[in-house]
Amino acid sequence: MTDLLAIGTRKGLWLARSEDDRRTWTLGGPHLLAQEVAAVSIDTRGPTPRVLAGIQYGHWGPTVMWSDDLGASWQETESGAIRFPEDTGAALARVWQLRPDSADRPGVVWAGCEPHSLWRSTDGGRSFDLVRPLWDHPHRPTWQPGGGGGAVHTVLPDPASDRVTVAMSTGGVYVSEDGGDGWEPRNSGISAVFLPEPAPEYGQCVHKVAVDAAGVDRLYAQNHFGVFRTDDAGRSWTSIAGGLPADFGFPVVASPSTPGTAWVVPLVADVQRVPPEGRLQVHRTRDAGETWTALTTGLPDACWAAVVRDAACADEADPTGLYLGTRDGCVYASADEGDTFALVADHLPDVLVVRAARI
Amino acid sequence: MSVEVVLPGVLADLAGGTKHLQVEPAGGTLADLLDTLAAVHPALARRIRDEAGAVRRFVNVYVDGDDVRYAGGLGTPVPDGAVVQVLPSVAGG
């Protein structure tokens, strides 16, 4: 039994392995040295695990690479896995999300990219097709770039239906009920404090959305100010930020196995993107956001580094493991749902993404 | 017509392990040269231009020592015997 933790940073990818049920970790790498890795996934559906990485190759542009031997070798599609059709006049700027679909859809991998676009692969990530109806959505020209660029950064395919939920900065949450042919914004109740109208139909800067273990109708959203929950697949959202030290932040992670359990990593505010009181702290809810508990055991006493959008994740082991990477290059792992953390790595480049899987 | 393309070391692997390529472009402009390069070494060509055809922002291309951004861009003439150098710009952190 091996647990694998993929750590994408501004300047390369590191892979940590644990052979003792996540008690200790051995760090390997760097892989893809000097390349920015803003998206990574571990696809465990095939006979061997595939690590997919969305890279920004220094001066030389973005692409998707993959390894079927845990980083020993890397491959890419010669002509580029993600290429905008010529008629769009657009060019890929960055891959922000790589999301394998369910085991019942082998080979299907979704990608969220900058500029705002959603892509679907049916060959395990070798090549992707632009999800044209979202690209052609009449709202798209008004979606604005956030600090990380204008991108679809969250892709949540429902394994039990044709529903696909995406989140973007900015733009907000959009949902398709038919596998990507039609899209509608679902942001009612999510604030947009940076817009003159406080509750627009769309345009919110939703930083991350996670699906509750109870099912795909219940989602959590960490917004650009505000933490929200929906119980009706995004048709209405209510604040669950009460009890948190701050409602700003980037990641939200839901337990894959325990309904009602989720984690956020608060930051003070958009103009002060640091942990409250200089103390890195994870907050966990066990009741779908009604109450929150601060978790700090094993995290540093003094830390002014943020955890960005995809730099937190859960694994699917029992009990659930939780992982954090900071912008000062530290990675923390918990094998007990956040009760205690241990340092996996430090002094790495700033961490952009972490993903964990049992392989 | 033959043109020498000089690459930085970091791109050599994508050109078969060499930093010097002799290319016979289909036409007389930089765009023609890069199109020919893309047909033979597509992964290399993607490092220089994006899929919309633009030279990447932090990549500089010189034809016989002249920066094409201040010449004719992709329409810059590339004569027989020219040396086309690809260099990363000063950027990053």
Interface residues (C-beta under 8 A of the other chain):
Chain A: Y57 G58 H59 W60 G61 T63 E76 E78 S79 G80 R83 F84 E86 G89 A90 A91 L92
Chain B: V10 L11 P42 A43 R46 R47 I48 D50 E51 A52 A54 R56 F58 V59 P88 S89 A91 G92
